[in-house]
Each structure stands twice: as structure tokens, then as C-alpha cells.
């Protein structure tokens, strides 16, 4: 009887600790000034996004949540997105990954992003944090100046 009570108490304490950790993560996620996304992994369904991401792509959160990122036209190059997912399958973390997002107006915004697969109670999820690159910033060589 005592051991069962002890095990139950430990289980409850772990659940409370996990809930607090997830609440802290959620607060940091939404307060982050960098564009941030939380997607199911590997499916890519957007589970959460912060205001910075919505501002970057010019779309309201309601238009993004519970939809697959590949179907939204947000990622300007789906092969680039698939490359990110492949790299995350190999190692749960990718940093300094250059990509670009499409805005609602059709413009393309270059970004430098980091992504990590995290194991939550709801299953594996991909956390992406991106910062917008200046217009001329790219790993590609700049075009020559006009004559």
C-alpha cells in the first residue's frame, strides 16, 4: 500500500514538472522575437506559431494552424524543406540552414533557421526558429554590377 502511494506521488510530481516545463517552453516560444514554428514531425503540420512568424509571412495564425506547411505555399522551395526534414532524420538538430519563405504578397524572404526535433508527450515535434536575412545576404555570389 505504501509503495503504491509512493509510486503514485512520484508519477504526479513528474507530470506536474513536465507540465511546468512545457508551459515555460510555450511562454519562451511566444515571446521570442525570431519567427518560430512548432510542427508535427515528420508530417509537417503546423501545431503552433508565434506572432513573429505570422508577421514575417504576412498571414494570420488562424490561416496557418493545423495545416501542413508544404501545402500552404509558405516555404518557397519544397525541396529545400524536404532537405531540412531529411537532415533532421539524420541528426535531431540543424543550425544555420539557409532557406526562404513566401509572403502573402508573393515576395520571397530569405531566412537563416535552426531546427530541432523534440520529444513531447504528443509525439516528436519540429521546432523551427528563423531570422530574416537582409535582401543581399545569400551564400550565392552576388550578380556583377551593371556595365
Secondary structure, 3 states (H helix, E strand, C coil): CHHHHHHHHHHHHHHHHHHHHHHHHHHHHHHCCCEEEEEECCCCEEEEECHHHHHHHCCCHHHHCCCEHHHHCCECCHHHHHHHHHHHHHCCEEEEEEEEEECCCCCEEEEEEEEEEEEECCEEEEEEEEEECCCCCCCCCCCCCCC
